[in-house]
Amino acid sequence: MRGVYMFYITGSCNGLNQTAFCVFDPKGQNNEVSAVSATCRLKPTTITDLTPKGVDMSGFPVLNRGDKDKIVMIGCYGCDYTRKVYPMIKDLANKSKADFTFVNYPVKVKTDLMTRLGRCVYQQDQAKYWKLNDTLFATDKANLDDAAFAQKAIADLGLDSAGINRCVDDPATEDLVNKQLNEAANTNFYGTPTIFINSQAFVGPKPYRVYAISLEGLLYWLK
């Protein structure tokens, strides 16, 4: 019975983020991640190293800014596991009104084009940034390095194309994006998606209930 209970609340028979065999998730899909290169780290990181504490997230896009409950999601537009879980996390943030920070860490793409685009769109119109985010997660992954697709996305959102393009091409934007990605790396995350709910780390795409229970308790579905 303990294994059943643990699976219900954590997505694993063995406890949160534990990768040992679980009969209810025999392929370990609830813990899969798109790995981030560890070549620049002094030592490999583990689940116990993960923390958002002391990391400056103030420059990243935020939904429901100021709520006492905090969700931080580090993901990648081109990563299948992030694509699986992003709609769940955004839905949870919308329903709970939790403060939701999204960090796009480009793992499975060739360039940081969409990261720069997102930064510039957020500066111009925060509401339309979240619509852009939905578009980037829904589109074919081949579009994520396509400048023509980026231009169409800008036009579809009714944004100031000239202003966005100047921002995207500005070396200062590139510098800012690199600084932000380096700051995100200070959480010691080693794969996407990594999600922090009030500082508790969740690695890999968990079932929706796992995130909701962490945020709102076992009876989340009554709310």
Salt bridges, closest charged atoms under 4 A:
ASP69 OD2 - LYS68 NZ 3.31
ASP80 OD1 - LYS141 NZ 2.76
ASP91 OD2 - LYS95 NZ 3.23
ASP99 OD2 - LYS70 NZ 3.41
ASP112 OD1 - ARG116 NE 2.83
ASP134 OD2 - LYS90 NZ 2.75
ASP156 OD2 - LYS152 NZ 2.76
GLU174 OE1 - ARG116 NE 3.23
